[in-house]
Amino acid sequence: MIDETSQDGALRRDLAFHYRLYGAADSTGDCFFLLHGSGVDETTLVPLAREIAPRATLIAVRGRVVQEDGFRWFARITPTRFEQASIRTETEAFAGFVADAATRHHLDLSRTIFLGYSNGANLVSSLMLLHPGLVERAALLRPMPVLDDVPATDLSKVRVLMIAGAADLTYAPFAPALVTLLSRHGAEIDARIVPSGHEFGSADAAIVRQWLAGPAAVAQAG
């Protein structure tokens, strides 16, 4: 079921999460799953993703937990404490959604980047830890650790970019703990800081572009 006449960017309700698919002329074959922050919807990361990769396919996904006039990915207790059952339920559902979307739209998960912001970034980190093998590259903007109990997951094949905001007084102090957590599980981490608060912008896009053009991209081209 599609809510609009134009399929490109139309809201789709045919899988477990509502989402929009944006194609690109002269596509590179790369794909981004976009996971928005709290209280908004799936469209908010599309301009940033287009700034990063104009020729990539975008899957902009909507969180299923309703918050005021927008959506989030799992329920929270306080701004920095979250309902663990909700995290695990929604992460499991999202893992199934990724597999189904890849099959339906012929996506190559080895050429896929998961771009998450704030609450969406936290869902991506949970996805890596609870469902290993789905995520090979992830760019996490303003993330923090959210799982109380972390399984013994091997992330040695995962590359992660984390970008914290220097003036993000609520969440930036938690970023080093997530770097340590993912590193201990074997992930290759590139941790950056931008001179902003919790908001994202062109500085983040430039860093993500640089990171994507790094060693893995060179090796793939070879």
Contacts in CASP RR format, 6 or more apart in sequence:
PFRMAT RR
TARGET T0000
AUTHOR 0000-0000-0000
METHOD contacts of the structure
MODEL  1
MIDETSQDGALRRDLAFHYRLYGAADSTGDCFFLLHGSGVDETTLVPLAR
EIAPRATLIAVRGRVVQEDGFRWFARITPTRFEQASIRTETEAFAGFVAD
AATRHHLDLSRTIFLGYSNGANLVSSLMLLHPGLVERAALLRPMPVLDDV
PATDLSKVRVLMIAGAADLTYAPFAPALVTLLSRHGAEIDARIVPSGHEF
GSADAAIVRQWLAGPAAVAQAG
1 12 0 8 1.000
1 13 0 8 1.000
1 14 0 8 1.000
2 10 0 8 1.000
2 11 0 8 1.000
2 12 0 8 1.000
2 13 0 8 1.000
2 14 0 8 1.000
3 10 0 8 1.000
3 11 0 8 1.000
3 12 0 8 1.000
3 13 0 8 1.000
4 10 0 8 1.000
4 11 0 8 1.000
7 21 0 8 1.000
8 21 0 8 1.000
8 22 0 8 1.000
8 23 0 8 1.000
9 20 0 8 1.000
9 21 0 8 1.000
9 22 0 8 1.000
9 60 0 8 1.000
10 20 0 8 1.000
10 21 0 8 1.000
11 18 0 8 1.000
11 19 0 8 1.000
11 20 0 8 1.000
12 18 0 8 1.000
12 19 0 8 1.000
12 20 0 8 1.000
12 21 0 8 1.000
14 104 0 8 1.000
15 97 0 8 1.000
15 100 0 8 1.000
15 101 0 8 1.000
15 104 0 8 1.000
16 93 0 8 1.000
16 94 0 8 1.000
16 96 0 8 1.000
16 97 0 8 1.000
16 100 0 8 1.000
17 61 0 8 1.000
17 62 0 8 1.000
17 63 0 8 1.000
17 64 0 8 1.000
17 93 0 8 1.000
17 94 0 8 1.000
17 97 0 8 1.000
18 42 0 8 1.000
18 61 0 8 1.000
18 62 0 8 1.000
18 63 0 8 1.000
19 42 0 8 1.000
19 59 0 8 1.000
19 60 0 8 1.000
19 61 0 8 1.000
19 62 0 8 1.000
19 97 0 8 1.000
19 101 0 8 1.000
20 42 0 8 1.000
20 43 0 8 1.000
20 46 0 8 1.000
20 58 0 8 1.000
20 59 0 8 1.000
20 60 0 8 1.000
21 57 0 8 1.000
21 58 0 8 1.000
21 59 0 8 1.000
21 60 0 8 1.000
21 105 0 8 1.000
22 46 0 8 1.000
22 57 0 8 1.000
22 58 0 8 1.000
22 60 0 8 1.000
23 57 0 8 1.000
23 58 0 8 1.000
24 54 0 8 1.000
24 55 0 8 1.000
24 56 0 8 1.000
24 57 0 8 1.000
24 58 0 8 1.000
25 55 0 8 1.000
26 55 0 8 1.000
27 55 0 8 1.000
27 56 0 8 1.000
27 57 0 8 1.000
28 53 0 8 1.000
28 55 0 8 1.000
28 56 0 8 1.000
29 55 0 8 1.000
29 56 0 8 1.000
29 57 0 8 1.000
29 108 0 8 1.000
29 111 0 8 1.000
30 53 0 8 1.000
30 55 0 8 1.000
30 56 0 8 1.000
30 57 0 8 1.000
30 111 0 8 1.000
30 112 0 8 1.000
30 113 0 8 1.000
31 56 0 8 1.000
31 57 0 8 1.000
31 58 0 8 1.000
31 59 0 8 1.000
31 107 0 8 1.000
31 108 0 8 1.000
31 111 0 8 1.000
31 112 0 8 1.000
31 113 0 8 1.000
32 49 0 8 1.000
32 52 0 8 1.000
32 53 0 8 1.000
32 56 0 8 1.000
32 57 0 8 1.000
32 58 0 8 1.000
32 59 0 8 1.000
32 112 0 8 1.000
32 113 0 8 1.000
32 114 0 8 1.000
32 115 0 8 1.000
33 59 0 8 1.000
33 61 0 8 1.000
33 98 0 8 1.000
33 101 0 8 1.000
33 112 0 8 1.000
33 113 0 8 1.000
33 114 0 8 1.000
33 115 0 8 1.000
34 42 0 8 1.000
34 45 0 8 1.000
34 46 0 8 1.000
34 49 0 8 1.000
34 58 0 8 1.000
34 59 0 8 1.000
34 60 0 8 1.000
34 61 0 8 1.000
34 115 0 8 1.000
34 116 0 8 1.000
35 45 0 8 1.000
35 61 0 8 1.000
35 63 0 8 1.000
35 73 0 8 1.000
35 114 0 8 1.000
35 115 0 8 1.000
35 116 0 8 1.000
35 117 0 8 1.000
35 119 0 8 1.000
35 120 0 8 1.000
35 121 0 8 1.000
35 123 0 8 1.000
35 124 0 8 1.000
36 42 0 8 1.000
36 43 0 8 1.000
36 44 0 8 1.000
36 45 0 8 1.000
36 60 0 8 1.000
36 61 0 8 1.000
36 62 0 8 1.000
36 63 0 8 1.000
36 71 0 8 1.000
36 116 0 8 1.000
36 117 0 8 1.000
36 119 0 8 1.000
36 120 0 8 1.000
37 44 0 8 1.000
37 72 0 8 1.000
37 73 0 8 1.000
37 116 0 8 1.000
37 117 0 8 1.000
37 118 0 8 1.000
37 119 0 8 1.000
37 120 0 8 1.000
37 121 0 8 1.000
38 67 0 8 1.000
38 72 0 8 1.000
38 76 0 8 1.000
38 118 0 8 1.000
38 119 0 8 1.000
39 67 0 8 1.000
39 68 0 8 1.000
39 69 0 8 1.000
39 70 0 8 1.000
39 71 0 8 1.000
39 72 0 8 1.000
40 70 0 8 1.000
40 71 0 8 1.000
41 62 0 8 1.000
41 70 0 8 1.000
41 71 0 8 1.000
42 60 0 8 1.000
42 61 0 8 1.000
42 62 0 8 1.000
42 63 0 8 1.000
42 71 0 8 1.000
43 60 0 8 1.000
44 117 0 8 1.000
45 60 0 8 1.000
45 115 0 8 1.000
45 116 0 8 1.000
45 117 0 8 1.000
46 58 0 8 1.000
46 60 0 8 1.000
48 115 0 8 1.000
48 200 0 8 1.000
48 201 0 8 1.000
48 204 0 8 1.000
48 205 0 8 1.000
49 56 0 8 1.000
49 58 0 8 1.000
49 60 0 8 1.000
49 115 0 8 1.000
50 58 0 8 1.000
51 202 0 8 1.000
51 205 0 8 1.000
52 115 0 8 1.000
52 205 0 8 1.000
52 208 0 8 1.000
52 209 0 8 1.000
52 212 0 8 1.000
53 113 0 8 1.000
53 209 0 8 1.000
53 212 0 8 1.000
56 113 0 8 1.000
57 105 0 8 1.000
57 107 0 8 1.000
59 101 0 8 1.000
59 105 0 8 1.000
59 107 0 8 1.000
61 94 0 8 1.000
61 97 0 8 1.000
62 71 0 8 1.000
63 71 0 8 1.000
63 72 0 8 1.000
63 73 0 8 1.000
63 90 0 8 1.000
64 71 0 8 1.000
64 73 0 8 1.000
64 90 0 8 1.000
64 93 0 8 1.000
65 71 0 8 1.000
65 72 0 8 1.000
65 73 0 8 1.000
65 74 0 8 1.000
65 75 0 8 1.000
65 86 0 8 1.000
65 90 0 8 1.000
72 119 0 8 1.000
73 90 0 8 1.000
73 94 0 8 1.000
73 119 0 8 1.000
73 120 0 8 1.000
73 122 0 8 1.000
73 123 0 8 1.000
74 82 0 8 1.000
74 83 0 8 1.000
74 86 0 8 1.000
74 87 0 8 1.000
74 89 0 8 1.000
74 90 0 8 1.000
74 91 0 8 1.000
74 119 0 8 1.000
74 122 0 8 1.000
74 123 0 8 1.000
74 146 0 8 1.000
75 82 0 8 1.000
75 83 0 8 1.000
75 86 0 8 1.000
76 82 0 8 1.000
76 83 0 8 1.000
77 83 0 8 1.000
79 170 0 8 1.000
80 144 0 8 1.000
80 170 0 8 1.000
80 171 0 8 1.000
80 174 0 8 1.000
82 122 0 8 1.000
82 146 0 8 1.000
84 147 0 8 1.000
84 148 0 8 1.000
84 149 0 8 1.000
87 123 0 8 1.000
87 126 0 8 1.000
87 146 0 8 1.000
87 147 0 8 1.000
88 126 0 8 1.000
88 130 0 8 1.000
90 123 0 8 1.000
91 123 0 8 1.000
91 126 0 8 1.000
91 127 0 8 1.000
91 130 0 8 1.000
91 131 0 8 1.000
92 130 0 8 1.000
92 131 0 8 1.000
94 123 0 8 1.000
94 127 0 8 1.000
95 127 0 8 1.000
95 130 0 8 1.000
95 131 0 8 1.000
95 134 0 8 1.000
98 109 0 8 1.000
98 127 0 8 1.000
98 134 0 8 1.000
99 134 0 8 1.000
101 107 0 8 1.000
102 108 0 8 1.000
102 109 0 8 1.000
102 112 0 8 1.000
109 134 0 8 1.000
109 136 0 8 1.000
110 136 0 8 1.000
112 136 0 8 1.000
112 137 0 8 1.000
113 137 0 8 1.000
113 138 0 8 1.000
113 139 0 8 1.000
113 212 0 8 1.000
114 124 0 8 1.000
114 127 0 8 1.000
114 135 0 8 1.000
114 137 0 8 1.000
114 138 0 8 1.000
114 139 0 8 1.000
115 138 0 8 1.000
115 139 0 8 1.000
115 141 0 8 1.000
115 208 0 8 1.000
116 123 0 8 1.000
116 124 0 8 1.000
116 138 0 8 1.000
116 139 0 8 1.000
116 140 0 8 1.000
116 141 0 8 1.000
116 143 0 8 1.000
117 141 0 8 1.000
117 142 0 8 1.000
117 200 0 8 1.000
118 141 0 8 1.000
118 142 0 8 1.000
118 143 0 8 1.000
118 171 0 8 1.000
118 198 0 8 1.000
121 140 0 8 1.000
121 141 0 8 1.000
121 142 0 8 1.000
121 143 0 8 1.000
122 143 0 8 1.000
122 144 0 8 1.000
122 145 0 8 1.000
122 146 0 8 1.000
124 135 0 8 1.000
124 138 0 8 1.000
124 140 0 8 1.000
124 143 0 8 1.000
125 138 0 8 1.000
125 140 0 8 1.000
125 143 0 8 1.000
125 145 0 8 1.000
125 146 0 8 1.000
125 178 0 8 1.000
125 182 0 8 1.000
126 146 0 8 1.000
126 147 0 8 1.000
127 134 0 8 1.000
127 135 0 8 1.000
128 134 0 8 1.000
128 135 0 8 1.000
128 138 0 8 1.000
128 153 0 8 1.000
128 155 0 8 1.000
128 158 0 8 1.000
128 160 0 8 1.000
128 182 0 8 1.000
128 187 0 8 1.000
129 147 0 8 1.000
129 150 0 8 1.000
129 151 0 8 1.000
129 153 0 8 1.000
129 155 0 8 1.000
129 185 0 8 1.000
130 147 0 8 1.000
130 151 0 8 1.000
130 153 0 8 1.000
132 153 0 8 1.000
132 154 0 8 1.000
132 155 0 8 1.000
133 157 0 8 1.000
135 158 0 8 1.000
136 157 0 8 1.000
136 158 0 8 1.000
136 159 0 8 1.000
137 158 0 8 1.000
137 159 0 8 1.000
137 160 0 8 1.000
137 212 0 8 1.000
137 216 0 8 1.000
138 158 0 8 1.000
138 159 0 8 1.000
138 160 0 8 1.000
138 161 0 8 1.000
139 160 0 8 1.000
139 161 0 8 1.000
139 163 0 8 1.000
139 208 0 8 1.000
139 211 0 8 1.000
140 160 0 8 1.000
140 161 0 8 1.000
140 162 0 8 1.000
140 163 0 8 1.000
140 178 0 8 1.000
141 163 0 8 1.000
141 200 0 8 1.000
141 204 0 8 1.000
142 163 0 8 1.000
142 164 0 8 1.000
142 165 0 8 1.000
142 168 0 8 1.000
142 171 0 8 1.000
142 172 0 8 1.000
142 197 0 8 1.000
142 198 0 8 1.000
142 200 0 8 1.000
143 162 0 8 1.000
143 164 0 8 1.000
143 171 0 8 1.000
143 175 0 8 1.000
143 178 0 8 1.000
144 171 0 8 1.000
144 174 0 8 1.000
144 175 0 8 1.000
144 177 0 8 1.000
144 178 0 8 1.000
145 174 0 8 1.000
145 177 0 8 1.000
145 178 0 8 1.000
145 181 0 8 1.000
150 181 0 8 1.000
150 185 0 8 1.000
152 185 0 8 1.000
153 185 0 8 1.000
154 185 0 8 1.000
154 186 0 8 1.000
155 182 0 8 1.000
155 185 0 8 1.000
155 186 0 8 1.000
155 187 0 8 1.000
156 186 0 8 1.000
156 187 0 8 1.000
158 182 0 8 1.000
158 186 0 8 1.000
158 187 0 8 1.000
158 188 0 8 1.000
159 187 0 8 1.000
159 188 0 8 1.000
159 190 0 8 1.000
159 216 0 8 1.000
160 182 0 8 1.000
160 187 0 8 1.000
160 188 0 8 1.000
160 189 0 8 1.000
160 190 0 8 1.000
161 190 0 8 1.000
161 192 0 8 1.000
161 207 0 8 1.000
161 208 0 8 1.000
161 211 0 8 1.000
162 175 0 8 1.000
162 178 0 8 1.000
162 179 0 8 1.000
162 189 0 8 1.000
162 190 0 8 1.000
162 191 0 8 1.000
162 192 0 8 1.000
163 192 0 8 1.000
163 193 0 8 1.000
163 194 0 8 1.000
163 200 0 8 1.000
163 204 0 8 1.000
163 207 0 8 1.000
163 208 0 8 1.000
164 171 0 8 1.000
164 172 0 8 1.000
164 175 0 8 1.000
164 191 0 8 1.000
164 192 0 8 1.000
164 193 0 8 1.000
164 194 0 8 1.000
165 172 0 8 1.000
165 193 0 8 1.000
165 194 0 8 1.000
165 195 0 8 1.000
165 196 0 8 1.000
165 197 0 8 1.000
165 198 0 8 1.000
166 172 0 8 1.000
166 193 0 8 1.000
166 194 0 8 1.000
166 195 0 8 1.000
166 196 0 8 1.000
166 197 0 8 1.000
167 195 0 8 1.000
167 196 0 8 1.000
167 197 0 8 1.000
168 196 0 8 1.000
168 197 0 8 1.000
168 198 0 8 1.000
170 198 0 8 1.000
171 198 0 8 1.000
172 193 0 8 1.000
172 197 0 8 1.000
175 191 0 8 1.000
176 191 0 8 1.000
179 189 0 8 1.000
179 191 0 8 1.000
182 189 0 8 1.000
183 189 0 8 1.000
190 211 0 8 1.000
192 207 0 8 1.000
194 203 0 8 1.000
194 204 0 8 1.000
194 207 0 8 1.000
195 203 0 8 1.000
196 203 0 8 1.000
END
